[in-house]
Amino acid sequence: MQQNSSLRRAIIQRAVPAGNVDCHPPTAAAIPVVGVNPLGTVRAADSRAIGLLTSARDELEFTRDRILAGAAVAWPTIGDRTAEGLRRIMRLDPDDPAVWTGVGPGTVHILIRRLEIVRNLLQSGTIQYHCRSSVAGACGFGCGAPCCPGATRASSCFAIFHNFLCDTWWGSPARARTYTTMHEPFHMSFNFIGDTGRFGNAHCYSRFAFWLNGEDGPADRHIQCPLAP
């Protein structure tokens, strides 16, 4: 990250409310799947997702502000990792000034706003987490479709702020839990964001947030948003 941490916006870090996790405290029957502290597991994934989104969003805004102020649209204004992520994940040309200075579709400005919207949703403590959606079957609260087919880790739908966690979510590594916790709010926030393409793909936004933090999303999700050449 090239942005000085002192320049980042301070955000209020709110823990997921205990009442938003429906397996807190866990029953004896649920413990083999969700563990003895499911609230802590959800909070850890939520906190990490907020941090990744904030850092990615702030990195883009810091760079964009420098370019708007007259800095060259080139290295070192644009870090190598940022340029590579824009090109290979979001399919944007980091050498194109309009990508940085514009405000419409296909611009860094749109990326900043969408990362911020999802970060703010996670931070708000609004999302309800349903721990055993593999058992429950169909997602409720208007979502309706099966929650946990195949290797699905979680399900959600637009404008319904419920994250239906599958048993596979609980058995996944921490990075995968964070990725999914970040991924689902893109579906909740934008009715045009699904799981295909680039700017309409929640997997690409999630992978991009990891990427700008010097990491990468879980390997079993790379196929959902493969790196371009």
Buried (B, 14 or more C-beta within 10 A) or exposed (E): BBBEEEEBEEEEEBBBBEEBBBBBEBEEEBBEBBBEBBBBBBBBBBBBBBBBBBBBBBBBBBBBEBBEEEBEBEEEBBBEBBBBBBBBBBEBEBBBEEBBBBEEEBBBBBBBBBBBBBBBBBBEBBBBBBBBBBBBEEBBEEBEEBBBEEEBBBBBBBEBBBBBBBBBBBEBEEBBBBBBBBBBBBBBBBEEBBBEEBBBBBBBBBBBBBBBBEEBBBEEBEEBBEEEE
